[in-house]
Amino acid sequence: MFVTFGLYEALIGIIFLCIIIPIIYVARDCFKKHKNKIDGYSAIVTAITSGVIGIFFLVEGLNCFAWSNYLYSLGLNQAALEYGIAHLILPYPTATFVIYFMPMIFLFMGAYVVKELISKNFVSETKISEKLSIEVDKSDLEVSRKTFHITIIAVIICYLFLGKIMYQSIFQFLVDSNQRLYDLGYTQFLWQSIDISSILTNFDMARFLIVFILAIICLLLIFTDFVRLSYYRFYPLKLVSQTYRKREKTSLGPHIYFVFGILFVVMFFPAQPATITIIISGIGDAFATIIGITFGKHKFKKGSSKTWEGGIGGVVSSLIFGIMCYFLLMPIYGGSIINGTIMTLVGAGLFFIIDYFSPPIKMSDNILNPIIIGFGTYLIYLLPTI
């Protein structure tokens, strides 16, 4: 007899490792078939990011499985359960919910396939063009592309409030239900005797909720995007793909890069640098685009579509929102005003450098911003508090 603590998280890791293969195939097609180096390199970085995430889930899950079963073999049942809760980024049994969601993704996609086979709305390229031939102003398209970036502010709310509330609600549900749905029949585990606040910190619970949501979104988006690239007729989010630039229609969607980058940041960086990184990558980038389209007149350089007005607007909004969110987190996670300001300045500076050199940097800033800004702000975070 053994306990399954950690196995579901290890399974999530295997899934993230498996999707590396189709992502690499997309990158290969970008280079060979479409001569699209920007999205080719972006797909490779996304594959590497997925690999790092997958390895982390796999190693952490197997480590938890081994140690919790060792404790269980010694008759330390409660210690085994507490280990499964405390030593997983998705505390036991929340990783099971991600796995349970997988069939729902395929059920949703299968239902759309059946609907399309019956209705035949998009049976040919001609019909697809007729159904989706909507004239939209270019500036409106660019603004709509950035609305997804702005919604990432929900991550900040999770860090501040929802993480603790949600996990405590889940934990209370497990206590009230006598854990029969989740311990696979092991009734000797007494959830009622566990003091969850002594095992998990506010950050652990907040990070759990964000990773939980983003992992599901990542898998949903990547699987549907594989359908878009292989069988566009059966892609359920066709209107979303109409906001893509021409080169993006034969590569991974820009939102794929962004979500994988954000998931990487929240998994591996503390709350303060992660928050600043997300704010700059999401809201700063959105403001840069909106201000650049609305007021931009002076190009960075010849051949660039980006303007000084947009770049400065992005930096200023990054500084304002970054510092504001850092101050909001200080009562919960600590820190100092000086460190928060320096961290935000470094993040905003890196954002401007990426914005200025993209191009000639042949990679999407949707994946570059979270990773580079994340590492930059984290290095500042490691400095002694001033």
KOLSE-648189 format. One record per residue (C-alpha): x, y, z. Coordinates in nm, 4 decimals, always signed. Layout:
BEGIN
+----------+----------+----------+
!     east !    north !       up !
+----------+----------+----------+
!        X !        Y !        Z !
...
+----------+----------+----------+
***
This chain:
BEGIN
+----------+----------+----------+
!     east !    north !       up !
+----------+----------+----------+
!  +0.0000 !  +0.0000 !  +0.0000 !
!  +0.1267 !  +0.3487 !  -0.0834 !
!  +0.0008 !  +0.7065 !  -0.0908 !
!  -0.0222 !  +0.9133 !  -0.4089 !
!  +0.1064 !  +1.2439 !  -0.2738 !
!  +0.3088 !  +1.4094 !  -0.5511 !
!  +0.2142 !  +1.1716 !  -0.8339 !
!  -0.0426 !  +1.4051 !  -0.9880 !
!  +0.2033 !  +1.6939 !  -0.9910 !
!  +0.4610 !  +1.4624 !  -1.1522 !
!  +0.1997 !  +1.3786 !  -1.4165 !
!  +0.1504 !  +1.7493 !  -1.4870 !
!  +0.5267 !  +1.7708 !  -1.5359 !
!  +0.5166 !  +1.4866 !  -1.7895 !
!  +0.2424 !  +1.6687 !  -1.9827 !
!  +0.4507 !  +1.9873 !  -1.9986 !
!  +0.7493 !  +1.7836 !  -2.1160 !
!  +0.5422 !  +1.6079 !  -2.3830 !
!  +0.4170 !  +1.9316 !  -2.5393 !
!  +0.7785 !  +2.0303 !  -2.6088 !
!  +0.7747 !  +1.8002 !  -2.9136 !
!  +0.4913 !  +1.9710 !  -3.1067 !
!  +0.6270 !  +2.3133 !  -3.0081 !
!  +0.9632 !  +2.2200 !  -3.1626 !
!  +0.7820 !  +2.1072 !  -3.4779 !
!  +0.6120 !  +2.4478 !  -3.4935 !
!  +0.9519 !  +2.6161 !  -3.4553 !
!  +1.0942 !  +2.4011 !  -3.7354 !
!  +0.8092 !  +2.4997 !  -3.9688 !
!  +0.8616 !  +2.8661 !  -3.8810 !
!  +1.2267 !  +2.8428 !  -3.9875 !
!  +1.1942 !  +2.6145 !  -4.2910 !
!  +0.8491 !  +2.6682 !  -4.4388 !
!  +0.7600 !  +3.0227 !  -4.3395 !
!  +1.1042 !  +3.1887 !  -4.3044 !
!  +0.9821 !  +3.3345 !  -3.9768 !
!  +1.2807 !  +3.3597 !  -3.7442 !
!  +1.1027 !  +3.5734 !  -3.4830 !
!  +0.8415 !  +3.3118 !  -3.4001 !
!  +1.0849 !  +3.0280 !  -3.4631 !
!  +1.3173 !  +3.1480 !  -3.1878 !
!  +1.0189 !  +3.2414 !  -2.9698 !
!  +0.8813 !  +2.8873 !  -3.0019 !
!  +1.2207 !  +2.7412 !  -2.9060 !
!  +1.2356 !  +2.9578 !  -2.5919 !
!  +0.8769 !  +2.8570 !  -2.5134 !
!  +0.9755 !  +2.4898 !  -2.5504 !
!  +1.2695 !  +2.5439 !  -2.3140 !
!  +1.0399 !  +2.7225 !  -2.0684 !
!  +0.7901 !  +2.4351 !  -2.0866 !
!  +1.0779 !  +2.1925 !  -2.0272 !
!  +1.1973 !  +2.3762 !  -1.7158 !
!  +0.8406 !  +2.3919 !  -1.5815 !
!  +0.7849 !  +2.0250 !  -1.6615 !
!  +1.1095 !  +1.9111 !  -1.4982 !
!  +1.0304 !  +2.1116 !  -1.1861 !
!  +0.6822 !  +1.9592 !  -1.1547 !
!  +0.8193 !  +1.6102 !  -1.2224 !
!  +1.1144 !  +1.6252 !  -0.9816 !
!  +0.9172 !  +1.7949 !  -0.7045 !
!  +0.6297 !  +1.5493 !  -0.7441 !
!  +0.8500 !  +1.2385 !  -0.7391 !
!  +1.0497 !  +1.3722 !  -0.4448 !
!  +0.7293 !  +1.4324 !  -0.2499 !
!  +0.5982 !  +1.0881 !  -0.3462 !
!  +0.9176 !  +0.9198 !  -0.2221 !
!  +0.9450 !  +1.1045 !  +0.1110 !
!  +0.5754 !  +1.0950 !  +0.1967 !
!  +0.5678 !  +0.7202 !  +0.1326 !
!  +0.8780 !  +0.6781 !  +0.3465 !
!  +0.6989 !  +0.8547 !  +0.6324 !
!  +0.3847 !  +0.6522 !  +0.5623 !
!  +0.5831 !  +0.3262 !  +0.5798 !
!  +0.7008 !  +0.4286 !  +0.9276 !
!  +0.3411 !  +0.4706 !  +1.0377 !
!  +0.3685 !  +0.8508 !  +1.0461 !
!  +0.0457 !  +0.9060 !  +0.8549 !
!  -0.0134 !  +1.2676 !  +0.9527 !
!  +0.3491 !  +1.3577 !  +0.8866 !
!  +0.3160 !  +1.2041 !  +0.5384 !
!  +0.0038 !  +1.4103 !  +0.4672 !
!  +0.1617 !  +1.7297 !  +0.5971 !
!  +0.4675 !  +1.6639 !  +0.3785 !
!  +0.2406 !  +1.6275 !  +0.0744 !
!  +0.0802 !  +1.9605 !  +0.1518 !
!  +0.3940 !  +2.1556 !  +0.2428 !
!  +0.6389 !  +2.0337 !  -0.0242 !
!  +0.4397 !  +2.0804 !  -0.3435 !
!  +0.3859 !  +2.3983 !  -0.5407 !
!  +0.0322 !  +2.2627 !  -0.5894 !
!  -0.0363 !  +2.1372 !  -0.2341 !
!  -0.1991 !  +1.7971 !  -0.2187 !
!  -0.4598 !  +1.7315 !  -0.3554 !
!  -0.4963 !  +2.0412 !  -0.5782 !
!  -0.2813 !  +1.9019 !  -0.8623 !
!  -0.5561 !  +1.6442 !  -0.9147 !
!  -0.7907 !  +1.9255 !  -1.0180 !
!  -0.5561 !  +2.0231 !  -1.3035 !
!  -0.5517 !  +1.6628 !  -1.4235 !
!  -0.9298 !  +1.6386 !  -1.3917 !
!  -0.9587 !  +1.9478 !  -1.6104 !
!  -0.7741 !  +1.7816 !  -1.8999 !
!  -1.0707 !  +1.5683 !  -2.0156 !
!  -1.2849 !  +1.8830 !  -2.0057 !
!  -1.0456 !  +2.0511 !  -2.2511 !
!  -1.0721 !  +1.7626 !  -2.4963 !
!  -1.4481 !  +1.7355 !  -2.4409 !
!  -1.4838 !  +2.1044 !  -2.5272 !
!  -1.2686 !  +2.0647 !  -2.8384 !
!  -1.4530 !  +1.7461 !  -2.9389 !
!  -1.7923 !  +1.9164 !  -2.8996 !
!  -1.6775 !  +2.1959 !  -3.1299 !
!  -1.5540 !  +1.9439 !  -3.3884 !
!  -1.8944 !  +1.7700 !  -3.3863 !
!  -2.0725 !  +2.1056 !  -3.4171 !
!  -1.8565 !  +2.2036 !  -3.7140 !
!  -1.9027 !  +1.8669 !  -3.8880 !
!  -2.2792 !  +1.9116 !  -3.8596 !
!  -2.3027 !  +2.2833 !  -3.9452 !
!  -2.0190 !  +2.2893 !  -4.2062 !
!  -1.9703 !  +2.6617 !  -4.1409 !
!  -1.5972 !  +2.6502 !  -4.2162 !
!  -1.5719 !  +2.3583 !  -4.4569 !
!  -1.3518 !  +2.5489 !  -4.7039 !
!  -1.1162 !  +2.8471 !  -4.7172 !
!  -1.3861 !  +3.0433 !  -4.9022 !
!  -1.6406 !  +2.9860 !  -4.6272 !
!  -1.3866 !  +3.0726 !  -4.3605 !
!  -1.3125 !  +3.4028 !  -4.5344 !
!  -1.6821 !  +3.4808 !  -4.5738 !
!  -1.7645 !  +3.4100 !  -4.2107 !
!  -1.4672 !  +3.6009 !  -4.0710 !
!  -1.4460 !  +3.8888 !  -4.3184 !
!  -1.4787 !  +4.1697 !  -4.0642 !
!  -1.3182 !  +4.5048 !  -4.1388 !
!  -1.1402 !  +4.6271 !  -3.8281 !
!  -0.9157 !  +4.9303 !  -3.8010 !
!  -0.5504 !  +4.8370 !  -3.7535 !
!  -0.5186 !  +5.0461 !  -3.4381 !
!  -0.8252 !  +4.8762 !  -3.2897 !
!  -0.6687 !  +4.5382 !  -3.3642 !
!  -0.3465 !  +4.6312 !  -3.1862 !
!  -0.5352 !  +4.7592 !  -2.8830 !
!  -0.7509 !  +4.4439 !  -2.8683 !
!  -0.4335 !  +4.2323 !  -2.8725 !
!  -0.3250 !  +4.3973 !  -2.5484 !
!  -0.6494 !  +4.3554 !  -2.3546 !
!  -0.5333 !  +4.0078 !  -2.2499 !
!  -0.2179 !  +4.1644 !  -2.1053 !
!  -0.4213 !  +4.3971 !  -1.8855 !
!  -0.6288 !  +4.1115 !  -1.7400 !
!  -0.3066 !  +3.9749 !  -1.5893 !
!  -0.3593 !  +4.2227 !  -1.3064 !
!  -0.5766 !  +3.9446 !  -1.1598 !
!  -0.2474 !  +3.7831 !  -1.0580 !
!  -0.1845 !  +4.0747 !  -0.8230 !
!  -0.5252 !  +4.0244 !  -0.6631 !
!  -0.4344 !  +3.6583 !  -0.6064 !
!  -0.1126 !  +3.7610 !  -0.4318 !
!  -0.3024 !  +4.0069 !  -0.2141 !
!  -0.6267 !  +3.8322 !  -0.1271 !
!  -0.7582 !  +3.5392 !  -0.3263 !
!  -0.4771 !  +3.2877 !  -0.2793 !
!  -0.5218 !  +3.2526 !  +0.0947 !
!  -0.9016 !  +3.2688 !  +0.0739 !
!  -0.9231 !  +3.0046 !  -0.1998 !
!  -0.6846 !  +2.7535 !  -0.0479 !
!  -0.8394 !  +2.7842 !  +0.2979 !
!  -1.1804 !  +2.7259 !  +0.1354 !
!  -1.0495 !  +2.4147 !  -0.0415 !
!  -0.8898 !  +2.2923 !  +0.2783 !
!  -1.2120 !  +2.3460 !  +0.4718 !
!  -1.4005 !  +2.1519 !  +0.2054 !
!  -1.1595 !  +1.8616 !  +0.2491 !
!  -1.2106 !  +1.8713 !  +0.6245 !
!  -1.5894 !  +1.8832 !  +0.5933 !
!  -1.6036 !  +1.6042 !  +0.3324 !
!  -1.3855 !  +1.3706 !  +0.5415 !
!  -1.1443 !  +1.3609 !  +0.2442 !
!  -1.3134 !  +1.0534 !  +0.0957 !
!  -1.2936 !  +1.1865 !  -0.2599 !
!  -0.9238 !  +1.2638 !  -0.2443 !
!  -0.7344 !  +1.0111 !  -0.0326 !
!  -0.8289 !  +0.7112 !  -0.2510 !
!  -0.9770 !  +0.5351 !  +0.0516 !
!  -0.7040 !  +0.6105 !  +0.3048 !
!  -0.9337 !  +0.7101 !  +0.5904 !
!  -0.6492 !  +0.7214 !  +0.8430 !
!  -0.5530 !  +1.0743 !  +0.7331 !
!  -0.7166 !  +1.3249 !  +0.9631 !
!  -0.7370 !  +1.6606 !  +0.7880 !
!  -0.9098 !  +1.8062 !  +1.0942 !
!  -0.5890 !  +1.7786 !  +1.2983 !
!  -0.3825 !  +1.9891 !  +1.0578 !
!  -0.3142 !  +2.3587 !  +1.1226 !
!  -0.2823 !  +2.4768 !  +0.7641 !
!  -0.1542 !  +2.8237 !  +0.8606 !
!  +0.1503 !  +2.6644 !  +1.0270 !
!  +0.2326 !  +2.4621 !  +0.7145 !
!  +0.1724 !  +2.7068 !  +0.4296 !
!  +0.2621 !  +3.0753 !  +0.4168 !
!  +0.0528 !  +3.3456 !  +0.2492 !
!  +0.2906 !  +3.3279 !  -0.0448 !
!  +0.2535 !  +2.9485 !  -0.0749 !
!  -0.1247 !  +2.9792 !  -0.0936 !
!  -0.1181 !  +3.2729 !  -0.3342 !
!  +0.1351 !  +3.1034 !  -0.5599 !
!  -0.0709 !  +2.7840 !  -0.5553 !
!  -0.3776 !  +2.9617 !  -0.6942 !
!  -0.1850 !  +3.1474 !  -0.9648 !
!  +0.0064 !  +2.8377 !  -1.0776 !
!  -0.3150 !  +2.6349 !  -1.0688 !
!  -0.5014 !  +2.8815 !  -1.2925 !
!  -0.2099 !  +2.9465 !  -1.5298 !
!  -0.1287 !  +2.5763 !  -1.5704 !
!  -0.4854 !  +2.5097 !  -1.6834 !
!  -0.4840 !  +2.8145 !  -1.9142 !
!  -0.1467 !  +2.7096 !  -2.0617 !
!  -0.2698 !  +2.3608 !  -2.1437 !
!  -0.6017 !  +2.4861 !  -2.2802 !
!  -0.4375 !  +2.7462 !  -2.5045 !
!  -0.1534 !  +2.5271 !  -2.6293 !
!  -0.3786 !  +2.2342 !  -2.7228 !
!  -0.6278 !  +2.4578 !  -2.9033 !
!  -0.3400 !  +2.6342 !  -3.0792 !
!  -0.2078 !  +2.3013 !  -3.2062 !
!  -0.5540 !  +2.2470 !  -3.3560 !
!  -0.5423 !  +2.5936 !  -3.5147 !
!  -0.2116 !  +2.5187 !  -3.6843 !
!  -0.3078 !  +2.1686 !  -3.7992 !
!  -0.6851 !  +2.1836 !  -3.8632 !
!  -0.7951 !  +2.5452 !  -3.8641 !
!  -1.1499 !  +2.4453 !  -3.9546 !
!  -1.1884 !  +2.2912 !  -3.6085 !
!  -1.0213 !  +2.5723 !  -3.4137 !
!  -1.2852 !  +2.7049 !  -3.1704 !
!  -1.1342 !  +3.0531 !  -3.1218 !
!  -1.1237 !  +3.1775 !  -3.4808 !
!  -1.2214 !  +3.5344 !  -3.3939 !
!  -0.9264 !  +3.5558 !  -3.1544 !
!  -0.6883 !  +3.4498 !  -3.4312 !
!  -0.8137 !  +3.7389 !  -3.6452 !
!  -0.6170 !  +3.9753 !  -3.4211 !
!  -0.2903 !  +3.7999 !  -3.5093 !
!  -0.0323 !  +3.9599 !  -3.7317 !
!  +0.0349 !  +3.7859 !  -4.0630 !
!  +0.3478 !  +3.6022 !  -3.9428 !
!  +0.1706 !  +3.4850 !  -3.6274 !
!  -0.0991 !  +3.2964 !  -3.8176 !
!  +0.1457 !  +3.0180 !  -3.9029 !
!  +0.3139 !  +3.0067 !  -3.5613 !
!  +0.2143 !  +2.9864 !  -3.1970 !
!  -0.0209 !  +3.2622 !  -3.0903 !
!  +0.1383 !  +3.5564 !  -2.9050 !
!  -0.0723 !  +3.4804 !  -2.5967 !
!  +0.0976 !  +3.1375 !  -2.5753 !
!  +0.4382 !  +3.2984 !  -2.5279 !
!  +0.2996 !  +3.5396 !  -2.2706 !
!  +0.1203 !  +3.2812 !  -2.0538 !
!  +0.4190 !  +3.0432 !  -2.0499 !
!  +0.6459 !  +3.3325 !  -1.9536 !
!  +0.4167 !  +3.4439 !  -1.6718 !
!  +0.3800 !  +3.0866 !  -1.5424 !
!  +0.7599 !  +3.0582 !  -1.5308 !
!  +0.7853 !  +3.3834 !  -1.3335 !
!  +0.5257 !  +3.2978 !  -1.0675 !
!  +0.6695 !  +2.9479 !  -1.0198 !
!  +1.0314 !  +3.0468 !  -0.9645 !
!  +1.0372 !  +3.4033 !  -0.8298 !
!  +0.9122 !  +3.5509 !  -0.4999 !
!  +0.5989 !  +3.7650 !  -0.4898 !
!  +0.7658 !  +4.1086 !  -0.5175 !
!  +0.9836 !  +4.0571 !  -0.8302 !
!  +0.7139 !  +3.8371 !  -0.9844 !
!  +0.4513 !  +4.1078 !  -0.9361 !
!  +0.6677 !  +4.3839 !  -1.0791 !
!  +0.7607 !  +4.1625 !  -1.3747 !
!  +0.3984 !  +4.0783 !  -1.4482 !
!  +0.2865 !  +4.4403 !  -1.4204 !
!  +0.5596 !  +4.5621 !  -1.6562 !
!  +0.5159 !  +4.2749 !  -1.9037 !
!  +0.1384 !  +4.3135 !  -1.9039 !
!  +0.0256 !  +4.6647 !  -1.8252 !
!  +0.3485 !  +4.8419 !  -1.9284 !
!  +0.3487 !  +4.6692 !  -2.2672 !
!  -0.0229 !  +4.7401 !  -2.3150 !
!  +0.0196 !  +5.1102 !  -2.2358 !
!  +0.3202 !  +5.1334 !  -2.4681 !
!  +0.1100 !  +4.9988 !  -2.7546 !
!  -0.1982 !  +5.2092 !  -2.6822 !
!  -0.0030 !  +5.5337 !  -2.6342 !
!  +0.2175 !  +5.4583 !  -2.9350 !
!  -0.0823 !  +5.4021 !  -3.1626 !
!  -0.2728 !  +5.7039 !  -3.0303 !
!  +0.0027 !  +5.9633 !  -2.9961 !
!  +0.3144 !  +5.8112 !  -3.1513 !
!  +0.4841 !  +6.0185 !  -3.4206 !
!  +0.8579 !  +5.9675 !  -3.3692 !
!  +0.9909 !  +5.6230 !  -3.4586 !
!  +1.2661 !  +5.4629 !  -3.2526 !
!  +1.4652 !  +5.4047 !  -3.5682 !
!  +1.4193 !  +5.3402 !  -3.9368 !
!  +1.2241 !  +5.0213 !  -4.0039 !
!  +1.0758 !  +5.0086 !  -3.6547 !
!  +0.7004 !  +5.0380 !  -3.5955 !
!  +0.7555 !  +5.1445 !  -3.2351 !
!  +0.7684 !  +5.5072 !  -3.1249 !
!  +0.9383 !  +5.7108 !  -2.8554 !
!  +0.5991 !  +5.8213 !  -2.7284 !
!  +0.4889 !  +5.4602 !  -2.6844 !
!  +0.8194 !  +5.3550 !  -2.5272 !
!  +0.8175 !  +5.6418 !  -2.2768 !
!  +0.4489 !  +5.5794 !  -2.1996 !
!  +0.5273 !  +5.2140 !  -2.1318 !
!  +0.8172 !  +5.3004 !  -1.9005 !
!  +0.6193 !  +5.5619 !  -1.7064 !
!  +0.3169 !  +5.3328 !  -1.6625 !
!  +0.5510 !  +5.0502 !  -1.5595 !
!  +0.7069 !  +5.2688 !  -1.2916 !
!  +0.3735 !  +5.3927 !  -1.1576 !
!  +0.1957 !  +5.0576 !  -1.1461 !
!  +0.5064 !  +4.8628 !  -1.0454 !
!  +0.5792 !  +5.0787 !  -0.7406 !
!  +0.2100 !  +5.0931 !  -0.6509 !
!  +0.1785 !  +4.7126 !  -0.6501 !
!  +0.5028 !  +4.6736 !  -0.4545 !
!  +0.3634 !  +4.9034 !  -0.1856 !
!  +0.0437 !  +4.6973 !  -0.1753 !
!  +0.2456 !  +4.3806 !  -0.1182 !
!  +0.4744 !  +4.5266 !  +0.1498 !
!  +0.2347 !  +4.4722 !  +0.4452 !
!  +0.2122 !  +4.1024 !  +0.3531 !
!  +0.5571 !  +4.0152 !  +0.2155 !
!  +0.7812 !  +4.2874 !  +0.3601 !
!  +1.0472 !  +4.4851 !  +0.1740 !
!  +1.1517 !  +4.8479 !  +0.1627 !
!  +1.0511 !  +5.1480 !  -0.0445 !
!  +1.4059 !  +5.1905 !  -0.1786 !
!  +1.4411 !  +4.8267 !  -0.2873 !
!  +1.0970 !  +4.8315 !  -0.4466 !
!  +1.1786 !  +5.1498 !  -0.6355 !
!  +1.5145 !  +5.0160 !  -0.7582 !
!  +1.3522 !  +4.6866 !  -0.8591 !
!  +1.0862 !  +4.8705 !  -1.0590 !
!  +1.3420 !  +5.1026 !  -1.2210 !
!  +1.5512 !  +4.8055 !  -1.3331 !
!  +1.2425 !  +4.6248 !  -1.4655 !
!  +1.1212 !  +4.9333 !  -1.6541 !
!  +1.4715 !  +4.9864 !  -1.7945 !
!  +1.4910 !  +4.6288 !  -1.9206 !
!  +1.1439 !  +4.6682 !  -2.0722 !
!  +1.2579 !  +4.9765 !  -2.2651 !
!  +1.5771 !  +4.8027 !  -2.3877 !
!  +1.3770 !  +4.5036 !  -2.5151 !
!  +1.1227 !  +4.7363 !  -2.6743 !
!  +1.3935 !  +4.9435 !  -2.8444 !
!  +1.5901 !  +4.6478 !  -2.9829 !
!  +1.2882 !  +4.4479 !  -3.0999 !
!  +1.3718 !  +4.4372 !  -3.3901 !
!  +1.6628 !  +4.3637 !  -3.4515 !
!  +1.6082 !  +4.1114 !  -3.1687 !
!  +1.4372 !  +3.8269 !  -3.3533 !
!  +1.2034 !  +3.7138 !  -3.0780 !
!  +0.8601 !  +3.8036 !  -2.9441 !
!  +0.8667 !  +4.0413 !  -2.6492 !
!  +0.5755 !  +3.8414 !  -2.5057 !
!  +0.8246 !  +3.5727 !  -2.4000 !
!  +1.1297 !  +3.7980 !  -2.3638 !
!  +0.9739 !  +4.0479 !  -2.1222 !
!  +0.8644 !  +3.8064 !  -1.8469 !
!  +1.1860 !  +3.6047 !  -1.8465 !
!  +1.4457 !  +3.8820 !  -1.8779 !
!  +1.2638 !  +4.1303 !  -1.6539 !
!  +1.1944 !  +3.8478 !  -1.4084 !
!  +1.5614 !  +3.7596 !  -1.3711 !
!  +1.6604 !  +4.1268 !  -1.3560 !
!  +1.4165 !  +4.2171 !  -1.0789 !
!  +1.4979 !  +3.8980 !  -0.8895 !
!  +1.8679 !  +3.9855 !  -0.8801 !
!  +1.7776 !  +4.3220 !  -0.7255 !
!  +1.5474 !  +4.1438 !  -0.4810 !
!  +1.8438 !  +3.9338 !  -0.3613 !
!  +2.0407 !  +4.2449 !  -0.2636 !
!  +2.0414 !  +4.3410 !  +0.1066 !
!  +1.7367 !  +4.5449 !  +0.2097 !
!  +1.8144 !  +4.9152 !  +0.2219 !
+----------+----------+----------+
***
